[in-house]
């Protein structure tokens, strides 16, 4: 059970409502917009915005001139910093950590792909599911990561996710069984994770890749053209549970998300809104009897993509990597679905370096 203080005095949104300190937001763009929406809904004022040195050019955001950190320090004796963008780059993460050592800093957990906020009411509504998942996790490290993730999501305190971090290479080497003969990459981006999989698992002889963003799909095809002696199938599609045309917010690769089914063509926060074709993995490949590894990182469509690959999962000796960070309910809904599909497989939870708590992965394997 989680420390109940994270539902009250250690809860980020409760603290921000009660504080008398000015609140300043570090960063601009979509992440800041999401945080501002939550603050506005709770009648919590934002005092100022600031950007990193080199990004301060006298411009305005939400009607306020964007300051430098030195200007914020001159203006306020004490203040609260809310981080409004994410990064896995070591120098950027080091900047966040350095700021947290000298200032009161939080990285609010706002859902990447929209939907419910992970706040105290959300946790209490789904506490039974959260505890069930915790009991299903295969090792003590997974349960420790689980505890830290819940504490972080409720408090915004980055120390929890820093403590939870492990390198992805460790999971690929020591959790997954390897010796795969086939690999399906759903959300293949420009081929970087295919390159990674081939480096760790040279036994792979078949590759299937889905990537909906036109720009990155071109890069993916270019990369695949250099891969020799492997059967390859690449599709400019969103991974889904059936063949369907849907709306795509195309932020190029990792910022590409699936929306509704109405026609649209406009720009939102720099990302083009367009129609895109979706399909199920089961409709595109007929792997059978393979030692198969499937990666699901499809920007909020993981549940649908899993449901669209049930036959493929069951027709092969399958292990999975499933992203759990795009929507608040992913943290319990996706493990429950995976456990239903593969009840005899073990579930391992790992968080890889990123601030805020992105790159949360569920590793699903037989060993």
Beta strands, then each sheet from edge to edge (+ up, - down):
strand 1: 22-26
strand 2: 48-50
strand 3: 60-61
strand 4: 64-65
strand 5: 79-83
strand 6: 104-106
strand 7: 182-186
strand 8: 206-210
strand 9: 231-235
strand 10: 238-239
strand 11: 244-250
strand 12: 257-258
strand 13: 266-268
strand 14: 271-279
strand 15: 291-296
strand 16: 317-323
strand 17: 346-351
strand 18: 360-365
sheet 1: 2+ 1+ 5+ 6+
sheet 2: 3+ 4-
sheet 3: 9+ 8+ 7+ 15+ 16+ 18- 17+
sheet 4: 10+ 14+ 11- 12+
sheet 5: 10+ 14+ 13-
end
